[in-house]
Amino acid sequence: MKNIKRSTLAIALLALVIVIAAVVWLTRKPASEPGTPAAAAKDKAGAPAARPTLTVTVAKPELTELTQTLAANGNVAAWQEAIVGSESTGLRLAEVRVNVGDVVKKGQVLAVFSPETVQADIAQSRASLAEARATAADAAGNAARARTLQATGALSQQQINQYQTAEQTAKARVEAAEAVLAAQQVRGRNTQVLAPDDGVISSRTATVGSVVASGTELFRLIRQGRLEWRAEVTSAELSRIAVDTTAFVVSASGAQVRGKVRSIAPTVDPQTRAALVYVDLPNVQQNTGIKAGMFARGDFELGHSSAPTVPQTSIVPRDGFNNVFMLLPDNRVAQLKVQTGRRVGERVEITSALPEGAQIVVQGAGFLNDGDLVRVVAATAPAAAGAQPAAPTETKARP
């Protein structure tokens, strides 16, 4: 029995050794022979060949015609604002015909005062004038008769002088009465408040039924509906701007209008060292996004110049800097910090120096890191509207 048990145990141990040997033989990595694909996947140092991180497109910087601009900030204000007030005293305001925002013409009636008191004063002045004219006619007749009797000696020279003086006094009273009537007629015309110029009503304080004093403000009028942008420009940049320079003004609401420089202030503020540049803006009614009192920013168009530009998609902002990836001869990329300037469409100006003949990664730049190996393909035509760009074949996690 013992011999049978020993034989069974030996057979089991032998089978176990054979199984372990087979597993080791099957799982061990055979050495690569020269000329095999495995051997070709190794470089001279024995390390596996690197695979491209991403498929990208590249482009060279292009010279683009760009506009030279000067940025500034300032307030939007009325070109001229006229104050329309009352010229009558102690009259009741009977009617107000306009409101804020209304466009008015020169001479248009804005408000009307109650005319009864003025009409009564005019009638009284006319009666006084008629009385003065009658007295003057009588005095003139007396003076004429006295002059005819002067040669006969029937009247003394003193009496003749008195008649002549009475005639002149009567004429003066007629003129005075005429002046009083004219003044009352002016008061009658002043019962209608007229627009002094074409424009837009920007403020109204007139209230129906109120009794106002002479000189009280009733309306404010933006003359001719003209606005202006008062841009603040530093004294160092002031010489670059001239009259009739084009300016593009953008309000806080995003509305953009085009204007022209009307004038430049002759003095510089000693506190801010900035001067005001007055830019005429189009009609206020045609630009609902631009209002007097708004703060606005803008750019003065100073001319044109050529500068190297790259597609906007090739600019990669990282760590507070703008970067581009330049393709190296071994198909690896090098990260370069660049300074950007003006923008035109989808292109951005590069103000810092780039190596001559540099090729910049365009599509896929945002997924790369310095030193990555890439596969370069030709740039495709722009996709149709609404089409989604193809996803990168492979990405590498950023460190």
Secondary structure as UniProt FT lines:
FT   HELIX           2..27
FT   TURN            34..35
FT   HELIX           37..40
FT   TURN            44..45
FT   STRAND          54..56
FT   STRAND          58..59
FT   STRAND          62..78
FT   STRAND          81..85
FT   STRAND          91..96
FT   TURN            100..101
FT   STRAND          103..104
FT   TURN            106..107
FT   STRAND          109..113
FT   HELIX           116..148
FT   TURN            149..153
FT   HELIX           157..189
FT   TURN            190..191
FT   STRAND          192..194
FT   STRAND          199..204
FT   TURN            208..209
FT   STRAND          211..212
FT   TURN            214..215
FT   STRAND          217..223
FT   TURN            224..225
FT   STRAND          227..234
FT   TURN            235..237
FT   HELIX           238..240
FT   TURN            243..244
FT   STRAND          246..251
FT   TURN            252..253
FT   STRAND          256..264
FT   TURN            270..272
FT   STRAND          274..281
FT   HELIX           284..286
FT   TURN            288..289
FT   TURN            292..293
FT   STRAND          295..311
FT   HELIX           312..314
FT   STRAND          316..318
FT   TURN            319..320
FT   STRAND          321..327
FT   TURN            329..330
FT   STRAND          332..338
FT   STRAND          340..344
FT   TURN            345..346
FT   STRAND          347..350
FT   TURN            356..357
FT   STRAND          360..361
FT   TURN            363..364
FT   HELIX           365..367
FT   TURN            370..371
FT   STRAND          373..376
FT   TURN            385..386
//
